[in-house]
Amino acid sequence: MARPSLNRRLDLEEPQQVIDGAGGFAKQWVTLGTIWADIQSRSGRETSGEAVSLSSTRYRVIVRAAPYGAPSRPIAGQRLRDGGRVFNIEAVSEYDSDLRYLVCFCDEEVVV
């Protein structure tokens, strides 16, 4: 298995609920830290909604492994941000048998 090229700097973010001032809650994304990654596109498709069309692309994002429970270990429900691009993490698993890397299966949606 080829060694990944971790050449993209991404922010790891998680959602948190904050009080919205009207008696309810709003979702706010909080940055946990910066990680280096190798981003590989997998597949894409376009879907039509009622008001807009969406382009959805799936990616494999390979990052350095971190122990379970560590704040630097990505989990499903978090996201990776590269400037204006957002990669929603759907699943995470080990990339190699030596447990040196993790692969995050991500989805990016863009309004067309």
C-alpha positions as CSV (number, residue, x, y, z in Angstrom):
1,M,0.0,0.0,0.0
2,A,1.4,3.4,-1.0
3,R,2.2,5.9,1.7
4,P,-0.3,8.8,1.5
5,S,0.9,12.3,0.7
6,L,-0.4,14.5,3.5
7,N,-0.2,17.8,1.7
8,R,-3.5,19.5,2.5
9,R,-4.1,21.5,5.7
10,L,-7.7,21.1,7.0
11,D,-9.5,22.3,10.0
12,L,-11.4,19.7,12.0
13,E,-14.7,21.0,13.3
14,E,-17.5,19.6,15.5
15,P,-21.1,20.9,16.0
16,Q,-22.1,22.3,19.3
17,Q,-25.5,23.6,20.4
18,V,-25.6,27.2,21.6
19,I,-28.4,29.2,23.1
20,D,-30.0,31.3,20.4
21,G,-31.5,34.0,22.7
22,A,-35.1,33.1,21.8
23,G,-35.5,30.2,24.1
24,G,-34.1,27.6,21.7
25,F,-30.7,26.4,20.4
26,A,-28.7,26.8,17.2
27,K,-25.9,24.7,15.8
28,Q,-22.5,26.3,15.7
29,W,-19.3,24.7,14.3
30,V,-16.2,24.9,16.6
31,T,-12.7,24.3,15.3
32,L,-10.9,21.5,17.3
33,G,-7.6,21.8,15.5
34,T,-5.7,21.6,12.2
35,I,-4.7,18.3,10.6
36,W,-2.8,17.4,7.4
37,A,-4.6,15.2,4.9
38,D,-4.4,13.5,1.5
39,I,-7.8,14.1,-0.4
40,Q,-8.9,11.6,-3.1
41,S,-12.1,12.0,-5.0
42,R,-14.3,8.9,-5.4
43,S,-17.6,9.6,-7.2
44,G,-20.0,12.4,-7.8
45,R,-23.6,13.1,-8.9
46,E,-26.0,15.9,-9.4
47,T,-29.4,16.0,-7.7
48,S,-32.3,18.4,-8.3
49,G,-34.3,19.8,-5.4
50,E,-37.4,22.1,-5.3
51,A,-35.4,25.3,-5.4
52,V,-31.8,24.4,-6.3
53,S,-29.6,21.7,-7.8
54,L,-26.9,20.2,-5.8
55,S,-23.6,18.6,-6.9
56,S,-22.5,15.9,-4.4
57,T,-19.0,14.5,-4.5
58,R,-17.6,11.7,-2.3
59,Y,-14.0,11.8,-1.0
60,R,-11.6,9.6,0.8
61,V,-9.6,11.8,3.2
62,I,-6.5,10.1,4.7
63,V,-5.1,11.6,7.9
64,R,-2.6,10.5,10.6
65,A,-4.0,8.1,13.1
66,A,-4.8,9.2,16.7
67,P,-6.0,7.1,19.7
68,Y,-9.7,6.6,20.3
69,G,-11.1,9.5,22.3
70,A,-8.3,11.9,21.3
71,P,-9.7,15.3,20.1
72,S,-7.5,15.0,17.0
73,R,-9.2,11.8,15.9
74,P,-12.0,12.5,13.5
75,I,-15.4,10.9,14.0
76,A,-18.6,10.7,12.0
77,G,-20.8,13.8,12.4
78,Q,-17.8,16.2,12.4
79,R,-16.5,18.0,9.3
80,L,-13.2,19.0,7.7
81,R,-12.9,22.5,6.2
82,D,-10.5,23.8,3.6
83,G,-11.3,27.5,3.3
84,G,-14.8,27.7,1.8
85,R,-14.9,23.9,1.1
86,V,-16.6,21.7,3.6
87,F,-16.2,17.9,3.8
88,N,-18.8,16.2,6.0
89,I,-17.4,13.1,7.7
90,E,-19.8,10.1,7.2
91,A,-17.5,7.3,8.5
92,V,-13.9,6.7,9.7
93,S,-11.8,3.5,9.7
94,E,-8.2,2.4,9.7
95,Y,-6.4,2.9,6.4
96,D,-3.5,0.5,6.9
97,S,-2.7,-2.6,9.0
98,D,0.0,-0.7,10.9
99,L,-2.6,1.7,12.2
100,R,-0.6,4.7,11.2
101,Y,-3.4,6.4,9.1
102,L,-7.1,6.8,9.2
103,V,-9.4,7.2,6.2
104,C,-12.4,9.5,6.5
105,F,-15.3,8.9,4.0
106,C,-16.6,12.3,3.3
107,D,-19.2,14.1,1.2
108,E,-19.1,17.6,-0.2
109,E,-22.2,19.3,-1.5
110,V,-22.2,22.4,-3.7
111,V,-25.2,24.4,-5.0
112,V,-25.1,24.4,-8.8
